[in-house]
Amino acid sequence: NAMVVYFCWWVPYTLWMLWIGLKLPVQNKTAGSRTTAVSAKVPKYDTVFHSLWRGGPCELVGSLLWKRPKAVSQDQSQRSDFEIRDFMFYMFGHAVACLVIGIGLVAGISYIGGQRAHAVMLLLATTICAERGANRYIFYVTKMYGSKLRKAYQELEGNLPRQLEGIDEQESAKQENKKSK
C-alpha cells in the first residue's frame, strides 16, 4: 500500500519536474530557452532538487557516473541548469531510499516496537519537517527578499530629498501667496 501511495506522488512529480520544474530556477528566460544570468546567486523559483543538487552532489555524480568535467558541473550548479539525467538519477535514488529505507525500516520498527515506536517516529518526522521548513522560510525571507527590500529602501532614501525639496517649494509658494495678499 505504501509503495502505491509513493508512486502516486512520484510519477506526477517527476513528469512535472521534467516539463516545468527543471526550468523554474532559471533567472532569464528568452523565447523559451534555458539561459540564465551567471551573476544571479539566488534563483527566483527554487525546487528541492535544485537546492539539494547544487555543489557537491552535482560534482560528485557528474565526475563519477557521467565523466563530466568538474568545471561543467560547477557551471551547472551556479546557473541551476542541470541535465535531465542528473534529475532522473536523483529521483531513482529518492525512490530507492524511500522504499528500502523508509518503508522497509520504518515498517519493521513500527511492527516490532508497536504503537509507541510508531508515535516516536511520527514525532521525529514532524519535528524534522518543521525544522527544515522553518530554515527554508528563513532563507527565503532573509536571502531572497532581503536584497529586494534593501534596494527598495535605498530607492526610497534616494527619493526622500527630492520629495522634501518639493515640500519646501510648496511651502515657499504658499508663503509668497500670503505676502502678496
C-alpha angles and dihedrals in degrees: 000000000000091000091053092051091047094051091045084065099033099056099050092040092051092049092048091050092049093050102033117354100065089060097048099088092052107110104201116040117186120184093332095306122134099238122139142182109260091210091062105104100177119044120229091231121022133191130203090248093054095045092049098039098053115105119352103023093047092049095043097048092039094055099037102039107020098030087229117164114255091237091059092050091048090050090050091049092049093049096036087230106133131174121257090241089059090054094046091050088051093049094047089048089050091051094049092046093048097044100040102032102022103041099025099044098036092046090049093050092045092050094048098037097040127209096333093056089047092050091050091051092049091049091048092049092048092049093049092048093048092048094048092045091051091050091050091049091051089050093052094045098044105031106028101035098027093076092047091050092048090051092049090048091051090050090051091049090049092051094045096080090049091050091049090050089054091051091049090051091050092049091049091050091050092050092048090051090052091049093049092052 
